[in-house]
Amino acid sequence: MGLHWTFAREDGHDAYAAGLAIFGDPDDYGLLCPAAVTDDADLADEIQRLLGDAGIRATQAADREGHTAVLVFAEEVEEARRLVGGSPAV
């Protein structure tokens, strides 16, 4: 393990503060889509385990407001949403 120096950006913008969001848009997760969004981190972990048990790979991204999105690949999002209740907002 090594140390890495970092410097504060003058514009005050934190490029990594929005979790896994990429391309500068906080709702753009690249190839991943939200299967569920919750304010409860334990519930997000439970949803991720449920999806994993069903053979759906999932990960999580948290935003500054404390919401956690459980993310899956686009081709699995409909099945994942059915498993967690049909809506991305839990």
QUICORCOR-V614519 format. One record per residue. N is the residue number from 1. PHI is phi in radians with two decimals (NA if undefined). PSI is psi in degrees with one decimal (NA if undefined). D_FIRST is the distance of its C-alpha to the first C-alpha in Angstrom with 1 decimal. Layout:
N,PHI,PSI,D_FIRST  N,PHI,PSI,D_FIRST
//
This chain:
1,NA,134.0,0.0  2,-2.13,170.4,3.8  3,-1.69,148.3,7.0  4,-2.30,121.7,9.7  5,-1.32,138.8,13.3  6,-2.25,153.3,15.8  7,-2.19,141.6,19.5  8,-1.18,141.1,22.2  9,-1.40,141.1,24.6  10,-1.16,-29.9,28.1  11,-1.40,-3.2,29.8  12,1.32,5.8,27.9  13,-1.50,126.9,27.0  14,-1.74,107.6,23.8  15,-1.16,-18.6,23.2  16,-1.95,7.0,21.0  17,-1.25,-17.6,23.1  18,-1.64,26.4,25.3  19,1.29,-132.4,23.0  20,-1.50,0.5,23.2  21,-1.02,141.3,26.1  22,-2.24,172.9,26.2  23,1.10,20.1,28.7  24,1.35,-5.4,29.2  25,-1.81,119.4,31.5  26,-1.11,-13.9,30.2  27,-1.83,9.1,32.2  28,-1.82,112.3,31.1  29,-1.92,24.6,28.6  30,1.17,-121.1,29.3  31,-1.40,-5.5,30.4  32,-1.74,150.6,30.0  33,-2.26,146.5,32.8  34,-1.25,123.8,33.0  35,-1.57,-27.5,34.7  36,-2.76,149.6,34.7  37,-2.30,131.5,33.9  38,-2.51,160.1,33.9  39,-1.60,-5.9,33.2  40,-1.88,110.5,32.2  41,-1.09,-35.2,28.5  42,-1.15,-38.8,29.8  43,-1.14,-39.4,32.5  44,-1.06,-41.3,30.0  45,-1.09,-42.0,28.1  46,-1.11,-42.3,31.5  47,-1.11,-43.2,32.5  48,-1.07,-41.3,29.4  49,-1.12,-42.9,30.1  50,-1.02,-46.0,33.8  51,-1.15,-40.6,33.0  52,-1.07,-40.5,30.7  53,-1.11,-26.9,33.5  54,-1.56,3.4,35.8  55,1.47,15.5,33.6  56,-1.82,119.8,32.5  57,-1.25,135.5,28.8  58,-2.51,154.0,27.8  59,-2.44,-179.3,25.0  60,-2.29,152.7,25.1  61,-2.43,133.8,24.9  62,-1.90,144.5,25.7  63,-1.87,176.5,27.6  64,-1.14,-25.1,28.2  65,-1.44,-2.0,31.4  66,1.63,6.5,29.8  67,-1.43,143.6,31.0  68,-2.07,123.8,28.9  69,-1.71,131.6,29.9  70,-1.66,118.4,29.6  71,-1.89,140.5,29.3  72,-2.37,167.8,30.7  73,-1.20,148.7,31.8  74,-0.95,-38.4,35.1  75,-1.23,-11.9,37.1  76,-1.95,1.0,36.3  77,-1.14,-40.0,36.7  78,-1.12,-45.7,40.4  79,-1.10,-41.7,40.0  80,-1.09,-42.9,37.0  81,-1.15,-35.7,39.1  82,-1.08,-41.6,42.0  83,-1.16,-32.4,39.9  84,-1.74,6.9,38.7  85,2.07,5.1,42.1  86,1.54,-8.1,43.0  87,-2.29,142.9,41.5  88,-1.19,-23.2,38.1  89,-1.65,114.5,38.6  90,-1.64,NA,38.5
//
